[in-house]
Amino acid sequence: MKVGIIGTGLLGKAVATRLLNTGHSVIVYNRTVEKTESLKKLGAKIANSPKNVASESELVITIVKDASAVESVSFGSDGIIHGKHEKLIVSDMSTINPISSRKIAKRYSEYGIPMIDSPVMGGRSLAEKGELVIMIGGKKEVYEKCKSVFDSIANKSFYLGENGSGNAMKLVMNLQISILALSISEGIILARKSGLDPITFLEILNSTYFKTGMSVNKGPKMVKGSFEPSFFLKMMQKDLDEINYTAEKFGANLPFAKLANQLYQRAVKDGMGELDYTGILSYLEKANKLES
Ligand SMILES: NC(=O)c1ccc[n+]([C@@H]2O[C@H](COP(=O)([O-])OP(=O)(O)OC[C@H]3O[C@@H](n4cnc5c(N)ncnc54)[C@H](OP(=O)(O)O)[C@@H]3O)[C@@H](O)[C@H]2O)c1
């Protein structure tokens, strides 16, 4: 399949890199064109609009910030719908809420364009290794047509049902991640306040059944105060908005999700939005008058 990628931020660039490195023909568009330069060197074709990406691709994957960005690249004046052709399929990999995702899929269907949602677990480094996990919502036969492309970037994909199901599951997943980052941060702070070495806290945690990828891979970096972003803290806060909106719409009462959002919101307000999401530790340390 000829693949188009719209949005070459942290995740989109890594997905496009993986597709190029596995022999796919890839055309990309990004609103800020400078972020496509490294992909051009790897052999990507650079388009000057989402419309042009669509007219030259069989599968267009949108990987942009939020639902309004998805709508803009989809239905805007130079949007994907204007590049429509018979074989075109759209797959939205952005993390948005399932209600918006369903509305966007319905709008695409009015133009005769099949759309699925395909949000992912895993960031830049897993994308570049082809080890993402993809959650799919939409028509199964549409997903099956795209499967070979998904298999290049992910080691597992889960088909979950109607449009929006992938996004609903992705929000369930990011609820875990946002709260886990808070839990490890509070553990590091309590260890420090108790006069204990937080690295020993992690060593003990990682010797038990309760270890996680985050406590193994990100924990030591958190203790060192190293928050180079693989997923921006401001993006996690955006996802907590989506989690809380979805909970309200679907009638779920989630006290932790509300509290987590308040903490991430305050960290963004304090200028920490461009740290990795695990930089929530920095915000809590500041509130505790601790230096990392
Ligand atoms: N990074 C990860 O590990 C990860 C993992 C899973 C899911 N996600 C999700 O993937 C999506 C992208 O995240 P990211 O980490 O790649 O973020 P990022 O580095 O901040 O990139 C955001 C992308 O969205 C584009 N964008 C924002 N607003 C736009 C608009 N109005 N019109 C057109 N393009 C717009 C940006 O274009 P400009 O460059 O012009 O600003 C950029 O390409 C988000 O929904 C995020 O939640 C990310």
The ligand as a Gaussian input file, in Angstrom:
#p B3LYP/6-31G(d) Opt

LIG

0 1
 N        4.326000      10.551000      21.454000
 C        3.770000       9.435000      21.857000
 O        4.441000       8.602000      22.476000
 C        2.307000       9.128000      21.586000
 C        1.862000       7.827000      21.899000
 C        0.527000       7.503000      21.675000
 C       -0.329000       8.459000      21.154000
 N        0.112000       9.720000      20.865000
 C       -0.860000      10.674000      20.292000
 O       -0.443000      10.995000      18.975000
 C       -0.826000      12.344000      18.666000
 C        0.428000      13.125000      18.285000
 O        1.268000      13.171000      19.438000
 P        2.822000      13.549000      19.397000
 O        3.417000      12.980000      20.612000
 O        3.400000      13.235000      18.060000
 O        2.693000      15.135000      19.596000
 P        3.571000      16.331000      18.989000
 O        4.990000      15.947000      18.851000
 O        3.217000      17.530000      19.789000
 O        2.951000      16.495000      17.516000
 C        1.658000      17.035000      17.318000
 C        1.377000      16.995000      15.838000
 O        0.043000      17.523000      15.602000
 C        0.141000      18.561000      14.622000
 N       -0.930000      19.525000      14.845000
 C       -1.330000      20.080000      16.016000
 N       -2.379000      20.913000      15.804000
 C       -2.629000      20.895000      14.459000
 C       -3.597000      21.522000      13.634000
 N       -4.523000      22.349000      14.137000
 N       -3.557000      21.257000      12.303000
 C       -2.633000      20.408000      11.786000
 N       -1.691000      19.763000      12.520000
 C       -1.703000      20.003000      13.855000
 C        1.513000      19.166000      14.868000
 O        1.891000      19.971000      13.782000
 P        3.009000      21.132000      14.009000
 O        4.324000      20.431000      13.987000
 O        2.797000      22.061000      12.873000
 O        2.711000      21.774000      15.345000
 C        2.335000      17.886000      15.020000
 O        2.554000      17.267000      13.781000
 C       -1.540000      12.889000      19.908000
 O       -2.924000      12.733000      19.785000
 C       -0.979000      12.004000      21.017000
 O       -1.841000      11.947000      22.140000
 C        1.417000      10.067000      21.062000

